[in-house]
């Protein structure tokens, strides 16, 4: 399993200067490579591939200033851009081939074996030529938001993003042996309740989505305010302040998703669950649990993220992760199995017209996911009685 962690790095003035040079060299190499490919293309009608270019550029000035794998990654990157253009061209004959990067653009720097992470420090190994020119053979970069990851760092991308230096590190996470437990927990994902769990023993928890909705609502209102102001003053929609608010909103919702997914998996561990099964939210129906106001909808990315986070944390704990289709899971009565569009739902309550059962609508959906999974896998198991689901709420307002 792979995991990408985004670190912010603090750089000294000296390191900033050196990283800027490297980013500049990378842009130079990219453009040199592109220039050569275009030249040969014009002469022969054929575009050389990355293998040829790698060989040809080996002694290039910019290539040698970069760590060798970083240089190769630049050439590979241009190749990828050509490949997507080849595809695009089939549908759109006017599609343009990859262009040149602006001179002042700092290209991302990719490291494979020429980097290491120890504690909160990333070490980048420089090329021989760089060493000779700058008198520096290694860069030790301090990570600002470091956290311990139980995995092997495989790849590191150093980027300059809106005024900050970032390191995106890809870790290989070792497989954890799967637990040998027959208990299964179903998770229904929604908006009013971000997650509702029910397991085969009858344990159930409701993870309120109220905080996420409040965050969403607050920022949407603030963004609208600032937007109408900038519209009046400058006659444009976007501004730096608005971008920042979008970012803060996303960050806070991400934090809630992180907390909820962690709690869900903690619950599974506590109740000795061996398998977590989620409804596939790929096609979450419009209006499902949405409340009245359209602007209260959480974006699809939030659900997708919650699902991946649960999957990732489950796997780290040796818990199997499965998905079943969500079809009919909120329409069906989990007690008698009747499927009716007209089953009343009010205040989050599911009321069955056939058997009169009344239960929390999301608990009902989670029970249906659980039953569906048992049925699809041909597992014969009874499900414990769900009497009183617990409720979990994010206690603290998340830091902005
Ligand atoms: Zn019923």
Boltz pocket constraint, residues with backbone or C-beta under 6 A from the ligand:
constraints:
  - pocket:
      binder: B
      contacts: [[A, 333], [A, 334], [A, 335], [A, 336], [A, 337], [A, 338], [A, 352], [A, 353], [A, 354], [A, 355], [A, 356], [A, 357]]
      max_distance: 6.0
